[in-house]
Structure formats: C-alpha cells, structure tokens
Amino acid sequence: MQLKFFTIPILSISDFNDELNTFLRVHKIVEVEKQLIQNASGTYWCICVTFLNQTIAEKAPKGKIDYMKELDAETFAKFSRLRQIRKEMAATDSVSAFVVFTDAELAEISKLDELSPSKLRTIPGIGQAKLEKYGVRLIEKYNLLSNETDRQPDTANSQ
C-alpha cells in the first residue's frame, strides 16, 4: 500500500478538485482520511489517501465473465439464487444491483460452504459498511429461501 497526501487551501478548493477526483477514480482506494488544519498561512484540508499500487484499469477483467462456465452446477445454482436476492434488495433500496454486490462478489459468496458475516467479510470488495448494509440481509434472505426449498416435497418422484 502507498500513501498520497493532498493539501488543499480552503479558499481555492475548486482548483484542486480535479486532481483529487482524478486520483481517486484511477486508483484502488483503501482509506481516505481528512483533517481541517488552520495555521498562520491559512486554512487547509489535509487529505491522506491510502491506496494499492494496482490501478482500477489494471485490475478490470478483459471482457465479460460467463459464470455458468466458470462455476460448477451446484455453485452456479447458488450464484443464481444470490443474484435474484440481490435484484430484490436493489429494487427495495432503489439502487443498481452492482451497488449491492457485484457479480464477482456473488461468485465468491456462492463458493462459500456456509454464509456468515465473518465469511462474507473475507471476500475482496465487501467491507464492514457493505456487510452491515447488505450482507446480513443477504444471508437472512438466502437462508429463508433455502429452508423453503428444503421443505417443498419432491413432486417428480411422488407418482
């Protein structure tokens, strides 16, 4: 990880906005800390950005991933159920589905043998805030859906 510091005079914020925003868009940000500093020469925002060496462009996959090919049948079925739950959660919160969880995050979640907050937290892209906002609901809805599926009788073999 690396650090980048920005010192922005409070009276000319707009002059430095583009530089900061461009940096934030291009790099994989881990943490941003800001502090308002006042001294004899003026008032400044001091911003410390912790980021990974790899830029977002370097990390982005080259093309769309076909998860049906990437995951085995059982894992893909779980992935599909998780996508449906994500779609419902996104509609409820009036946000895009990828804001709730990305397909890559759902693919990693579907590979887990057990869904729990601590297991979700180990997946890249799922921080504490996302876990609190969406993770617990995802687990509850998935478990509810799984229990309903388990309780349904097998009508195919009942004849």
N, C-alpha and C positions, 0 to 999 in steps of 0.2 A: 504494500500500500504506500501511497505517496500523499503528501500534503501540498496544497496550493493556498496561498494567502492573498486576499483581496483587501485593500484599504480604499474605502470609497467615501469621499467628502460628502457630508450630508446635504450641502448646498448644490452639488452637481451630480446627483445620483444618476440622472438620465445619461450623462456622458459615459458612465461605466457600466450601465445596464447591459449593453450588447455584449461586451467582453465576458461578463459573468454568465449571462444566459447561454452564450455560445459554448463556453467551457462546460457548463452543466449539461447541455444537450449532448455533447460529444463523448463525455467520459462516463464510466460506470461509477456512480457516486455511492459511497458508503455512508458518509455522515457530513452534515453541514452544521457548523457552529457559528453563531454570530454574536457580536457584542458591540454595544454603542460606547465609544470612547470619546472623552472630552479632555482636551488639554489646551495649552496656551495658543497653539496654532489653529484650533478649530475643533469641530465635532465630526467624527468619522464612524462609519460602520466598519468594523474589522470582521472579516469573514474567513473562516478556516474550513476548507473543503478537503475531506479525506476521500481519496478515490483509488481505484485499481488501475494498474498500468495499462490494461487492455481497454481499448475504446469500445463503445457500443457497436460501431460499424464492424470492428474486427470480430466481435462475438456473434453477430447476427448470422443465423443459418442461411446458407445459399439455397433458397428455394423452399417450397412448402414440404412439410413432412407428412408422409402418409402413415398415420399411426396404426392403421389396420395391418400394414406390412411390418411395422416396427415392433408391435406388441403381439404377444400370443393371444389366442382366442379368449381365454378367461380374463386376462388383463385388459383386453380391448373392451370386453363387455362391461367391466368395472369402469373403465375410462368413459364409455358411452353414458352410463348412469350418472357419473360425476358431471359430464357436460350438460346433461339435462337439468341436474340440480343447479349448476352454475347459471344456466339460462334463466331459470325461475328466480334465483336470487338477484340476478342483474335486473330483471324486469321489476321486481319488488323495490329495489333500490334506485331504479331509473338511471342505471349506468350501463356502459358497454360490458359485454361478457368478459372481455380480456382484462378489465379493471378488477373483477372479482378474482379470477385465476386465469393464467394463460394456458393454452393447450399443453405447453411443455411442463408447466407445474402440475396440471391434471394427470399427465402421463406418468410423472414421477410419483404422484399420490397413488395412482392406480397400481403401482408396483409394490406398494407397502402391504405387508401381510395384515396389519392392524392399523386402523385410523385412530390417532390420538393427537392431542395438541403438541406433545413433545416430539412425535414422529413428523408431523407437518412442519414443525419449526426447523427440522434438519434439511428441508428442501430449499435450494437456492431460489431467491425471489420471494420467499414467504418469511417476512419479518414479524415482529411482535404485533405491530399495528394491524397487518393483514390477518394475522392469526386471530386476534381479538374481534375484528370486524366481520370476517367471513369464515374463518377456519372452524370455529365451534359450531356455527350454523350448518356448515357443510357436513361435518361429522354427524350431527344430530339427524339431519335430513337423510343422509346416506344410511345410517343405522335403522331409521324408521322404514325406509324403502326396502332394505334388506330383510328386515323382520317380516314385513308384509309379504314379500316374495317367498320367504321360507314357509309361511303359514298357508299359502294357497295350495289346495290339493292338486295333485298331478292328474289332470283330466285326460291326458293322452293314454294313460295305461289303465283307466278305470273301466273300460268296456270289455 
